[in-house]
Amino acid sequence: MVLLKNVRTVLVVALVHACVTIEAQSAPRPGKVQFSNSEVVEGKISLSPGQQLRLHVEAQIRTLTLEKVLEIRMLPEGDEMVRNWRFKDAGQAVKEYSGKPYPLRSLKTTITLADGERITGHLYTTVLYVEGPDKARKVVLYAKQRGQEGETFDKVVYPAVISFSDGASGVEETIRVRISHPSVGTTTELAALTHDALMTLEGHKTGQAGEYHMSSPLGEPVFLALKTGSKIVAGWPKEQDPKLMALVQTNLAIAEDFFDDRRLLGIWLDQKASDIYSLLMLTRKGQTTLDGEKTQPWRLVILRWKYDEDSQRVMLAGRGFFFRGILAKGETPPSVEITDALWGLKKDGEVWVPGRP
């Protein structure tokens, strides 16, 4: 009887300990999720009770609880259009294809921990829950995404970054950026977009003239832009390829978009990745569902296109925005100037400055 009583006591203690552990692992943390289509969702972020993050790193599996994580970033590792197929005849290598092509995207994940360690690999499918003021939203993190037949890559939306705003796990790693440009003033805002994922990184003033703190791009190259009042200066090469400009302009005309006025400001070809990046000012001229005096949204965005040089075809693959706002009817969006003086970002001692790396 004494033995059975002791066994029951041990089981109860173990069960209570397990419940406490699960509760701790699934405790919601304040933060936000930025998606590849520029949508941002904020609220209390948690995993399913008892679940952890599992990351395949080379030949190992790393398992992490959410409270140890500062940030999760997801980056396209490979985009390809594929079609369903079968072998035409048994024992033969000839394939027979059917249906329309569909997008298939592979994603790699970088997790930054509270102690500064970064782990990059492929995340096992993970479900997050974001509890906002009005409702909870389920966010699924995939290592590989498949779109529907006939879809383009921009329709296959994924969470590009999950960041936490609480101080329990430390302070998010930042870099110090120094901008010495004539447009920089006391009210100048700084924003950056990473290549590939086009994740928005906001600059925050340090108190020193022309200096900002910004989340680290973790080695990814970035685009830069500055906003002062109703004027924006964006880092962009001045040399433009007229043929590629015309190609992007043609595809913009047939692309479906909420913004009905799309002004193309510049393009840049990343030859290594076969991607075209286009800088645009988007505005909504038509009716919206917004109430009040200001009803017409605008955004300064970069669109990423997959480019096939042989066929001279492009496919929209992603988007991100520098700045956005809402205008009253008849108002014009900020003017935009492009300059190669803000092209790229490189390290100069303890700070980062504009320039080609």
Order of alpha helices (4+ residues) and beta strands (2+ residues): alpha-beta-beta-beta-beta-beta-beta-beta-beta-beta-beta-beta-beta-beta-beta-beta-beta-beta-alpha-beta-beta-beta-beta-beta-beta-beta
